[in-house]
Amino acid sequence: MRAADGSEEIPLDTYHQFQNTMLTTQAVLERMLYGLASRQQSHANAAFEAAMEQPGPSKSTVSRRFIQATQQALDRFLQRRLDDRTWVFVMIDGLRIADHLVVGALGIDADGHKRVLGLVEGATENHTVVMALLQDLITRGLTAAQGLLVVIDGAKALAKAVREVWGDQVLIQRCQIHKQRNVLDHLPKSAENRVRQRLRKAYQEPDADTAAQALEVLAKEWERDHPGAAGSLREGLAETFTVHRLGLPGLLRQTLANTNAMESINSQWRTHAQNVKHWTNGQQVLRWLASASFFIEDTLTWIPGYREIPLLQTALKATCSKTPEQKAEQIG
């Protein structure tokens, strides 16, 4: 537009808005994360094309915009600070996407809110990969100065890396569900239901010593016929009772005794990525999962038992202030 007297041109905000590709790029990102392939975008753009009397973006344009949007999301994800709130516990678990294994961390703050804290890609869930994840979290502001509970699936590489990075500032809770699965893998199918019931009953005991004694009885029963099951049960057994020994109430104890909250995130990641037929590299995997994380976080709710988190904070501060010998006596 020009001024009525012809003296100048007048810029229009509406024109600049129509020139801005951010809205269409965001729409492409959302559609593809929710399962619409790039070749199907033209169907979703039918109303737009009819209204504007011009064709929508081509398949190649859609693909290019998606790559750009997911790379921006990954950059934003890897740069966001973690010192904006108090993190009370962190869950760490691995997810396999094609030939890539992604180790993710889910944080829960003092109010019970969840956030995906970090992602790292590697061929296996080994010590080096986990160390890279933990160092990244620390660089972006995650601290264990007030005590931190780390819930893991039971992998030795995870436990070793956590101890090396944080030492006595953290307590480790091994997932009770993973422990049960690992034990059952060493037993015949005919015994599976009976043993599962006994394992569950033991872990439902509120007293750690009573539960540990019940599981030791099981291990002794298996020593001759199923030594692998006995050894699997005893390996790291004390760390499956960390939340018991902290004296947490039942609902919060059950929530923190396993990695179900992290596995729920894994399930949602799989859903967002299920239509990808060919993964070209690890960077592509990270772009997809980081982008999906922002959408997932908008739907996350408080953890069960979140009102009891202050009790956990008090217990962590008291335990993590003890000497290594005192702590070993309490946990072991």
C-alpha positions as CSV (number, residue, x, y, z in Angstrom):
1,M,0.0,0.0,0.0
2,R,1.0,3.6,-0.6
3,A,0.1,6.7,1.3
4,A,-2.8,8.7,-0.3
5,D,-0.5,11.5,-1.2
6,G,2.0,9.0,-2.8
7,S,4.8,10.0,-0.4
8,E,5.6,6.6,1.0
9,E,4.9,2.9,1.0
10,I,3.1,1.5,4.1
11,P,4.2,-1.9,5.3
12,L,1.3,-4.3,6.3
13,D,1.6,-6.6,9.3
14,T,-0.9,-9.0,7.7
15,Y,1.4,-9.3,4.7
16,H,4.4,-10.1,6.8
17,Q,2.3,-12.7,8.7
18,F,1.4,-14.5,5.5
19,Q,5.1,-14.4,4.4
20,N,6.1,-16.0,7.8
21,T,6.7,-19.7,7.3
22,M,6.9,-20.5,11.1
23,L,3.2,-21.3,11.4
24,T,3.2,-23.7,8.4
25,T,6.5,-25.3,9.6
26,Q,5.0,-25.8,13.1
27,A,1.9,-27.4,11.4
28,V,4.1,-29.7,9.4
29,L,6.0,-30.7,12.6
30,E,2.8,-31.5,14.5
31,R,1.3,-33.5,11.7
32,M,4.3,-35.7,11.1
33,L,4.9,-36.3,14.8
34,Y,1.3,-37.5,15.0
35,G,1.7,-39.9,12.1
36,L,1.0,-37.9,8.9
37,A,3.7,-38.7,6.3
38,S,5.2,-36.0,4.1
39,R,3.5,-37.3,1.0
40,Q,0.1,-37.0,2.8
41,Q,0.5,-33.3,3.6
42,S,-1.3,-32.3,0.5
43,H,-4.5,-33.8,1.7
44,A,-4.2,-31.9,5.0
45,N,-3.6,-28.7,3.0
46,A,-6.7,-29.1,0.8
47,A,-8.6,-26.4,2.7
48,F,-5.7,-24.1,2.6
49,E,-5.2,-24.5,-1.1
50,A,-8.9,-23.9,-1.8
51,A,-8.9,-20.7,0.3
52,M,-5.7,-19.3,-1.1
53,E,-6.2,-20.5,-4.6
54,Q,-2.6,-21.8,-4.8
55,P,-1.0,-25.1,-4.2
56,G,0.4,-26.0,-0.8
57,P,4.0,-27.0,-0.1
58,S,5.5,-29.9,-2.0
59,K,6.7,-33.2,-0.5
60,S,10.3,-32.0,-0.6
61,T,9.4,-28.7,0.9
62,V,7.5,-30.4,3.7
63,S,10.5,-32.7,4.4
64,R,12.9,-29.8,4.4
65,R,10.7,-27.8,6.8
66,F,10.4,-30.8,9.1
67,I,14.1,-31.4,9.3
68,Q,14.6,-27.7,10.0
69,A,11.9,-27.7,12.7
70,T,13.1,-30.8,14.4
71,Q,16.7,-29.6,14.4
72,Q,15.7,-26.4,16.0
73,A,13.7,-28.4,18.6
74,L,16.7,-30.6,19.3
75,D,19.0,-27.6,19.8
76,R,16.5,-26.0,22.1
77,F,16.1,-29.2,24.0
78,L,19.8,-29.7,24.5
79,Q,20.3,-26.1,25.6
80,R,17.6,-25.6,28.1
81,R,18.7,-25.1,31.6
82,L,17.8,-27.5,34.5
83,D,18.6,-25.2,37.4
84,D,15.2,-23.4,37.2
85,R,13.7,-25.8,39.7
86,T,14.6,-28.4,42.4
87,W,14.9,-31.9,41.1
88,V,14.2,-34.6,43.7
89,F,14.6,-37.7,41.6
90,V,15.6,-38.8,38.2
91,M,14.6,-41.9,36.2
92,I,16.9,-43.3,33.6
93,D,16.1,-45.9,31.0
94,G,17.0,-47.0,27.5
95,L,14.9,-47.2,24.3
96,R,15.8,-49.0,21.1
97,I,14.9,-47.3,17.8
98,A,16.0,-49.5,14.9
99,D,19.8,-49.9,15.4
100,H,20.0,-47.1,17.8
101,L,19.7,-47.1,21.5
102,V,18.7,-43.9,23.2
103,V,19.1,-43.4,26.9
104,G,16.7,-40.9,28.3
105,A,16.3,-39.2,31.7
106,L,13.0,-38.1,33.2
107,G,13.2,-35.6,36.1
108,I,10.5,-35.0,38.8
109,D,10.7,-31.8,40.7
110,A,9.7,-30.9,44.3
111,D,6.1,-30.2,43.2
112,G,5.8,-33.6,41.4
113,H,6.0,-32.3,37.9
114,K,7.8,-34.3,35.2
115,R,10.1,-33.1,32.5
116,V,12.3,-35.0,30.0
117,L,15.8,-33.9,31.1
118,G,18.1,-35.4,28.5
119,L,18.8,-37.8,25.6
120,V,21.9,-39.4,24.4
121,E,22.3,-41.9,21.5
122,G,24.6,-44.9,21.3
123,A,24.8,-48.5,20.1
124,T,24.3,-50.0,23.6
125,E,23.5,-48.8,27.1
126,N,27.1,-48.8,28.1
127,H,29.1,-46.9,30.6
128,T,30.4,-44.3,28.1
129,V,26.9,-43.5,26.8
130,V,25.4,-43.1,30.3
131,M,28.3,-40.9,31.4
132,A,27.7,-38.6,28.5
133,L,24.1,-38.3,29.5
134,L,24.9,-37.5,33.1
135,Q,27.6,-35.0,32.3
136,D,25.2,-33.2,30.0
137,L,22.6,-33.0,32.8
138,I,25.2,-31.5,35.2
139,T,26.5,-29.0,32.6
140,R,23.0,-27.7,32.2
141,G,22.4,-27.3,35.9
142,L,21.2,-30.5,37.4
143,T,22.6,-30.8,41.0
144,A,22.5,-33.4,43.7
145,A,23.7,-31.0,46.4
146,Q,20.5,-31.5,48.4
147,G,20.4,-35.2,47.8
148,L,18.9,-37.0,44.8
149,L,17.2,-40.3,44.2
150,V,18.1,-42.0,40.9
151,V,15.8,-44.8,39.7
152,I,17.3,-47.1,37.1
153,D,16.4,-50.4,35.4
154,G,19.1,-52.4,37.1
155,A,21.8,-52.2,34.4
156,K,25.3,-52.3,36.0
157,A,26.6,-49.7,33.5
158,L,23.9,-47.3,34.8
159,A,24.7,-47.8,38.4
160,K,28.4,-47.5,37.9
161,A,28.1,-44.3,36.0
162,V,25.8,-42.7,38.5
163,R,28.2,-43.5,41.4
164,E,31.2,-42.2,39.5
165,V,29.4,-38.9,38.7
166,W,27.6,-38.1,42.0
167,G,29.2,-40.4,44.5
168,D,27.5,-40.2,48.0
169,Q,25.2,-37.3,46.9
170,V,22.7,-39.7,45.4
171,L,20.8,-42.9,46.3
172,I,20.1,-45.6,43.7
173,Q,16.8,-47.4,43.5
174,R,16.8,-50.3,41.2
175,C,13.5,-51.1,39.4
176,Q,11.7,-53.9,41.2
177,I,9.8,-54.8,38.0
178,H,13.0,-55.2,36.0
179,K,14.4,-57.3,38.9
180,Q,11.4,-59.6,38.7
181,R,11.7,-60.0,34.9
182,N,15.4,-60.8,35.1
183,V,14.8,-63.5,37.7
184,L,11.9,-65.0,35.8
185,D,14.2,-65.3,32.7
186,H,16.2,-67.9,34.6
187,L,13.3,-70.1,35.5
188,P,11.1,-72.5,33.6
189,K,7.8,-71.2,32.2
190,S,5.9,-73.7,34.4
191,A,7.1,-71.9,37.5
192,E,6.5,-68.3,36.2
193,N,3.1,-67.5,37.7
194,R,3.9,-69.0,41.1
195,V,7.2,-67.2,41.4
196,R,5.9,-63.9,40.2
197,Q,3.3,-64.0,42.9
198,R,5.9,-64.6,45.6
199,L,8.1,-61.9,44.3
200,R,5.3,-59.3,44.2
201,K,4.2,-60.3,47.7
202,A,7.7,-59.8,49.0
203,Y,8.1,-56.3,47.4
204,Q,4.7,-55.3,48.7
205,E,6.0,-55.6,52.3
206,P,6.4,-52.1,53.8
207,D,9.4,-53.3,55.9
208,A,12.6,-53.7,53.9
209,D,14.1,-56.4,56.2
210,T,11.0,-58.5,56.0
211,A,10.9,-58.3,52.3
212,A,14.6,-59.1,51.9
213,Q,14.2,-62.1,54.1
214,A,11.4,-63.4,52.0
215,L,13.4,-63.0,48.8
216,E,16.5,-64.7,50.4
217,V,14.3,-67.7,51.2
218,L,13.4,-67.9,47.5
219,A,17.1,-67.6,46.5
220,K,18.0,-70.5,48.8
221,E,15.3,-72.7,47.3
222,W,16.8,-72.1,43.8
223,E,20.5,-72.5,44.7
224,R,20.7,-76.1,43.5
225,D,18.2,-76.4,40.6
226,H,18.3,-72.8,39.3
227,P,21.5,-71.1,40.4
228,G,21.2,-68.5,37.7
229,A,17.8,-67.3,39.2
230,A,19.3,-67.2,42.7
231,G,22.3,-65.2,41.5
232,S,20.1,-62.8,39.6
233,L,17.8,-62.2,42.6
234,R,20.7,-61.5,44.9
235,E,22.6,-59.2,42.5
236,G,22.1,-55.6,43.6
237,L,19.1,-56.8,45.8
238,A,19.7,-54.2,48.5
239,E,19.2,-51.3,46.1
240,T,15.8,-52.5,45.2
241,F,14.7,-51.6,48.7
242,T,16.1,-48.0,48.8
243,V,12.6,-46.4,48.9
244,H,11.6,-48.8,51.6
245,R,14.5,-47.8,53.8
246,L,13.8,-44.1,53.3
247,G,10.5,-44.7,55.1
248,L,8.3,-43.4,52.2
249,P,4.5,-43.7,52.3
250,G,3.0,-46.5,50.3
251,L,1.8,-44.7,47.2
252,L,5.0,-42.7,46.7
253,R,7.1,-45.8,47.5
254,Q,5.3,-47.8,44.9
255,T,5.8,-45.0,42.3
256,L,9.5,-44.7,42.9
257,A,10.2,-48.5,43.2
258,N,10.2,-48.9,39.4
259,T,10.8,-47.0,36.1
260,N,7.2,-47.1,34.9
261,A,7.0,-43.3,34.6
262,M,10.1,-43.4,32.2
263,E,8.7,-46.3,30.3
264,S,5.5,-44.4,29.7
265,I,7.6,-41.7,28.0
266,N,9.3,-44.4,26.0
267,S,5.9,-45.7,24.9
268,Q,4.9,-42.2,23.7
269,W,8.2,-41.8,21.9
270,R,7.5,-45.1,20.0
271,T,4.0,-43.9,19.1
272,H,5.4,-40.6,17.6
273,A,8.1,-42.4,15.7
274,Q,6.2,-45.5,14.6
275,N,5.6,-44.4,11.0
276,V,9.3,-43.9,10.2
277,K,10.3,-46.7,7.9
278,H,14.0,-45.9,7.6
279,W,16.2,-44.3,10.2
280,T,19.2,-42.9,8.4
281,N,21.4,-41.9,11.5
282,G,21.4,-41.3,15.2
283,Q,20.9,-37.5,14.7
284,Q,17.6,-38.2,13.0
285,V,16.5,-40.3,16.0
286,L,17.4,-37.5,18.4
287,R,15.6,-34.9,16.4
288,W,12.4,-36.9,16.4
289,L,12.5,-37.7,20.1
290,A,13.5,-34.2,21.2
291,S,10.7,-32.7,19.2
292,A,8.2,-35.2,20.5
293,S,9.3,-34.5,24.1
294,F,7.9,-31.0,23.9
295,F,4.5,-32.3,22.9
296,I,4.6,-35.1,25.5
297,E,5.5,-32.7,28.3
298,D,2.3,-30.7,27.7
299,T,0.3,-33.8,28.6
300,L,2.2,-35.0,31.7
301,T,0.5,-35.0,35.1
302,W,1.8,-35.2,38.6
303,I,3.2,-38.5,39.8
304,P,1.1,-40.6,42.2
305,G,1.9,-39.7,45.8
306,Y,3.4,-36.2,44.9
307,R,2.0,-34.6,48.0
308,E,4.5,-36.8,50.0
309,I,7.6,-35.5,48.2
310,P,8.6,-33.2,51.1
311,L,9.0,-36.4,53.2
312,L,11.3,-37.8,50.5
313,Q,13.4,-34.5,50.4
314,T,13.8,-34.7,54.2
315,A,14.9,-38.4,54.0
316,L,17.3,-37.7,51.2
317,K,19.0,-34.8,53.0
318,A,19.3,-36.9,56.2
319,T,20.7,-39.9,54.4
320,C,23.0,-38.2,52.0
321,S,24.6,-36.2,54.9
322,K,25.7,-39.5,56.6
323,T,29.1,-41.0,56.2
324,P,29.5,-43.7,53.6
325,E,29.6,-46.3,56.3
326,Q,26.4,-45.1,57.9
327,K,24.7,-45.0,54.6
328,A,25.8,-48.5,53.6
329,E,24.4,-49.7,56.9
330,Q,21.1,-48.1,56.3
331,I,20.7,-49.1,52.6
332,G,22.3,-52.5,52.9
